[in-house]
Amino acid sequence: MAQLIQGNTGEWEIVIGMEVHAQVTVQSKLFSGASTEFGASPNSQVSLVDAAMPGMLPVLNEKCVEQAVRTGLGLNAKINTYSVFERKNYFYPDLPQGYQISQFLHPIVGTGEIEIDLPDGSVKTIGITRLHLEQDAGKSLHDQHPSKSFVDLNRSGCALMEIVSEPDIRGAEEAAAYLSKLRMILQYLGTCNGNMEEGSMRADVNVSVRKPGDELGTRCEIKNVNSVKAVQMAIDYESRRQVEIIEDGGSIKQETRLWDPNKGETRSMRSKEEAHDYRYFPDPDLLPLEFEQSWVDEIKQTLPELPDEKKHRFMQSYGLGTYDASVLIAARARADYFESVANDRDAKMAANWVINELLGVLNKNGKELEDSPISAEQLGGLIDLIADDTISGKIAKDVFADMFETGKDPAAIVEEKGLKQVTDTGAIEAIVDEVIAENPDNVEQYRSGKDKLFGFFVGQVMKKSQGKANPAVVNDLLKKKLS
């Protein structure tokens, strides 16, 4: 479902590849024991290694390697049991060493792929080129002083996985689906928390345009985009900018650009470096990284059920449609909550209550599922009360609202408020007779062919019973008495 741009000279195709930097979920940095906790005061989590003091030697954190392997397995990728750390040389105030320890020729993870779900219901496979481990730089702070920039090295040395895609993405919608799916996989695996607001996950987006079927165009890289929405907006702007330049007779310069969310535009940052500009060479302080395939196999045994597997199982085992299954697997906690509610119950009804009622009211109140005042057990209890005819579906919505407000059990609310459904045929029949006796004109009209009045009678009976009469019994009795 490629997104095409209509220019003055016809249609243009957008070609996108992404480099996603995901901070590894570990308690200490890639080559030092300093803490990685977010939100600490500036420069309070910096070891002598992170500050690049003379004579300091890096020591590789095994847990970071394990998390990278785990991620590679989750991306259906080739795990390389031999990889090499290299120095990537560049000079920037927040990079105290004057180089970044990264991987270049021999990354820890090779080619893989992920499936993305598109809004039209189709599925597309996006190739993964590689995943390599590298250390993060610090952070320059430009808003603390009128004329000076400050540097915070807390982030310096944190472990990053750089996940590089093939240029298989065709438009902003596919890019959003890819980034969302990648984040979901990392969260399921527990290898990155995916929090883009905190900078735990950032995307570099490479955009080029071409006439459909032509050779690849010159790409521009949009650096450090930190939300799915911003990625979409940046692609829309940048692709149109490139088309306009080419159609005006200009050419695209390969460069690195920044996304300015306030102005809604990309702007030039620097001309694009090539690999040779970084003068990569193997880090002399670190031996090549080698491990046994048996260790990889052990890690594979501990992988959770991943989003795609879970989605297919939900569709097969619970009979859910693609949309419902996709919404429910979007977060691991949400999928677990649904399974608890659906356990030995009508799964479609459970999905309906979780998606439409619970997620709806949580969203409206700006709450996450983790903050829900209604537990999975309580929501399951509410569905049980509908299933055994204790309450009607309509009354269940009122009980649900009460549960959300108070956190009380559904059965307790039904008992307290006397909401039990009346299923006693005799009691309902008396109300039906009453309604028929009070509305002789409507009865006559109904019998002379005005079928639509049936709803009026149902409404009157429900009103008199305060909504407690069993709707099925009401319908049966009215049909008999009115015919």
Residue pairs with C-beta under 8 A, 6 or more apart in sequence:
1 118
1 120
1 122
1 124
1 170
1 171
1 173
1 174
2 13
2 14
2 170
2 171
2 174
2 212
3 14
3 170
3 171
3 172
3 173
3 174
4 11
4 12
4 13
4 14
4 212
5 11
5 12
5 13
5 14
5 209
5 239
5 240
5 243
6 12
7 243
7 244
7 247
8 247
9 247
10 211
11 211
11 212
12 209
12 210
12 211
12 212
12 239
12 243
13 170
13 209
13 210
13 211
13 212
14 170
14 171
14 172
14 207
14 208
14 209
14 235
14 239
15 167
15 169
15 170
15 207
15 208
15 209
15 210
15 216
15 217
15 219
16 167
16 169
16 170
16 171
16 174
16 175
16 205
16 206
16 207
16 235
17 129
17 164
17 165
17 166
17 167
17 168
17 169
17 206
17 219
18 164
18 165
18 169
18 175
18 178
18 179
18 203
18 204
18 205
18 206
19 162
19 163
19 164
19 165
19 203
19 204
19 206
19 221
20 162
20 163
20 165
20 179
20 182
20 201
20 202
20 203
20 204
21 136
21 160
21 161
21 162
21 201
21 202
21 203
21 204
22 71
22 160
22 161
22 162
22 163
22 186
22 191
22 192
22 194
22 200
22 201
23 36
23 136
23 158
23 159
23 160
23 192
23 193
23 199
23 200
23 201
24 30
24 64
24 67
24 68
24 133
24 158
24 159
24 160
24 161
24 191
24 192
25 67
25 190
25 191
25 192
25 193
26 36
26 61
26 63
26 64
26 67
26 159
27 35
27 36
27 37
27 63
28 34
28 35
28 36
28 61
28 63
29 36
29 47
29 49
29 50
29 61
29 135
29 157
29 158
29 159
30 58
30 60
30 61
30 64
30 101
30 133
30 134
30 135
30 157
30 158
30 159
30 160
31 49
31 58
31 59
31 60
31 61
31 101
31 135
31 157
32 47
32 48
32 49
32 50
32 58
32 59
32 157
33 47
34 45
34 46
34 47
34 49
34 50
34 157
35 45
36 45
36 158
36 159
37 45
38 195
38 198
38 200
39 198
40 154
42 141
42 150
42 152
42 154
43 152
43 153
43 154
44 154
45 154
46 153
46 154
46 156
47 157
48 56
49 56
49 57
49 58
49 59
49 157
50 96
50 153
50 156
50 157
51 96
51 153
51 156
52 96
52 97
52 98
57 285
58 101
58 283
58 285
58 286
60 85
60 286
60 289
61 159
64 133
64 159
65 108
65 133
65 289
65 291
66 299
67 159
67 161
67 191
68 108
68 109
68 131
68 133
68 161
68 191
69 79
69 108
69 109
69 295
69 296
69 299
70 189
70 190
70 191
70 299
70 302
70 303
71 109
71 131
71 161
71 163
71 185
71 186
71 189
71 191
71 192
72 78
72 79
72 108
72 109
72 112
72 131
73 79
73 296
73 299
73 300
73 303
74 185
74 186
74 188
74 189
74 191
74 303
74 306
75 109
75 112
75 113
75 114
75 128
75 131
75 163
75 185
76 112
76 113
76 114
77 109
77 110
77 111
77 112
77 113
77 128
77 131
78 109
78 110
78 111
78 112
79 108
79 109
79 110
79 296
80 106
80 107
80 108
80 109
80 110
81 290
81 291
81 292
81 293
81 296
82 106
82 288
82 289
82 290
83 103
83 106
83 107
83 108
83 132
83 288
83 289
84 103
84 104
84 105
84 106
84 282
84 288
84 289
85 101
85 102
85 103
85 133
85 282
85 283
85 286
85 289
86 101
86 102
86 103
86 104
86 105
86 280
86 281
86 282
86 283
87 99
87 100
87 101
87 102
87 280
87 281
87 282
87 283
88 99
88 100
88 101
88 102
88 104
88 134
88 278
88 280
89 98
89 99
89 278
89 279
89 280
90 98
90 99
90 100
90 273
90 277
90 278
91 98
92 137
92 140
93 140
93 149
93 151
94 137
94 138
94 139
94 140
94 151
94 152
94 153
94 156
95 137
95 138
95 156
96 138
96 153
96 156
100 134
100 135
100 137
101 134
101 135
101 283
101 286
102 132
102 133
102 134
102 135
102 162
102 280
103 132
103 133
103 134
104 132
104 275
104 280
105 280
106 288
107 130
107 131
107 132
107 133
108 131
108 132
108 133
108 289
109 130
109 131
109 132
110 130
111 127
111 128
111 129
111 130
112 127
112 128
112 131
113 125
113 126
113 127
113 128
114 125
114 126
114 128
114 178
114 181
114 182
114 185
115 123
115 124
115 125
115 126
115 181
115 308
116 123
116 124
116 125
116 126
116 174
116 177
116 178
116 181
117 123
117 177
117 181
117 322
117 326
118 124
118 173
118 174
118 177
119 173
121 322
124 168
124 174
125 168
126 165
126 166
126 168
126 169
126 174
126 178
127 165
127 166
127 168
128 163
128 164
128 165
128 166
129 164
129 165
129 166
130 163
130 164
131 161
131 162
131 163
131 164
132 161
132 162
133 159
133 160
133 161
133 162
134 159
134 160
134 162
135 156
135 157
135 158
135 159
135 160
136 155
136 156
136 157
136 158
136 159
136 160
137 155
137 156
138 151
138 152
138 153
138 154
138 155
138 156
139 151
139 152
139 154
139 155
140 149
140 150
140 151
141 149
141 150
141 151
141 152
142 149
144 150
155 199
161 191
161 192
163 182
165 178
167 206
167 208
167 216
169 175
169 178
171 235
172 231
172 232
172 233
172 235
172 236
173 232
175 205
175 231
175 232
175 235
176 228
176 229
176 231
176 232
179 203
179 228
179 231
180 228
181 307
183 192
183 194
183 196
183 201
184 194
184 307
184 329
184 330
184 331
185 306
185 307
186 192
186 194
186 201
187 193
187 194
187 331
187 332
188 304
188 306
188 307
188 332
189 303
189 304
189 306
190 304
192 200
192 201
193 200
194 200
194 201
195 201
196 202
196 226
196 227
196 228
197 226
197 227
199 226
201 226
202 224
202 225
202 226
203 224
203 225
203 226
203 231
204 221
204 222
204 223
204 224
204 225
205 221
205 222
205 225
205 231
205 234
205 235
205 238
206 219
206 220
206 221
206 222
207 219
207 220
207 222
207 234
207 235
207 238
207 239
207 242
208 216
208 217
208 218
208 219
208 220
208 242
208 252
209 217
209 239
209 242
209 243
209 246
210 216
210 217
217 242
217 246
217 252
218 251
218 252
218 253
218 254
219 252
219 254
220 238
220 242
220 252
220 253
220 254
220 255
220 256
220 257
220 266
220 272
221 255
221 256
221 257
221 272
222 234
222 235
222 238
222 257
222 258
222 259
222 266
223 256
223 257
223 258
223 259
223 269
224 258
225 231
225 234
225 259
230 259
230 261
233 259
233 261
233 264
234 259
234 266
237 264
237 265
237 266
238 257
238 266
241 265
241 266
242 252
245 251
245 252
246 252
253 271
254 271
254 272
255 268
255 269
255 270
255 271
255 272
256 268
256 269
256 270
256 271
256 272
256 273
257 266
257 267
257 268
257 269
258 266
258 267
258 269
259 265
259 266
260 266
260 267
282 288
304 332
305 313
307 329
310 329
310 335
311 322
311 325
311 326
311 329
312 325
314 320
314 324
314 325
314 328
314 329
314 335
315 321
315 322
315 325
317 347
318 325
318 342
318 347
318 348
318 351
319 347
319 348
320 328
320 347
320 348
320 351
324 348
324 351
324 355
327 355
327 359
328 334
328 335
328 338
328 351
328 354
328 355
329 335
331 369
333 369
333 370
334 354
334 359
334 369
337 354
337 369
337 376
338 350
338 351
338 354
338 376
340 376
340 377
340 380
341 350
341 353
341 354
341 376
341 379
341 380
341 383
342 350
342 351
343 380
345 380
345 383
345 384
345 387
346 383
346 387
349 383
349 386
349 387
350 379
350 380
350 383
353 379
353 382
353 383
353 400
354 379
357 397
357 400
358 369
358 372
358 374
358 379
359 369
361 401
361 404
362 368
362 369
362 371
362 372
373 403
373 404
373 405
373 406
373 407
374 400
374 403
374 404
374 407
378 403
378 409
378 410
381 409
381 410
381 411
382 396
382 399
382 400
382 403
382 410
385 391
385 396
385 399
385 410
385 411
385 414
386 392
386 393
386 396
389 421
389 423
389 470
390 414
390 420
390 421
391 399
391 414
391 419
391 420
391 421
392 421
392 467
392 468
392 470
392 471
394 467
395 419
395 421
395 467
395 468
398 419
399 410
399 413
399 414
399 419
400 410
402 408
402 413
402 417
403 409
403 410
403 413
406 413
413 419
414 420
419 468
420 468
421 468
421 469
421 470
422 428
422 465
422 468
422 469
422 470
423 470
423 473
425 473
425 477
428 461
428 465
428 469
428 470
428 473
428 474
428 477
429 477
431 461
431 464
431 465
431 469
432 461
432 474
432 477
432 478
432 481
433 481
434 464
435 457
435 460
435 461
435 464
436 443
436 457
436 481
436 482
438 460
439 456
439 457
439 460
442 453
442 456
442 457
443 482
445 453
446 453
446 454
446 457
446 482
447 482
454 478
454 482
457 478
457 482
458 471
458 474
458 475
458 478
461 469
461 474
461 478
462 469
462 471
462 474
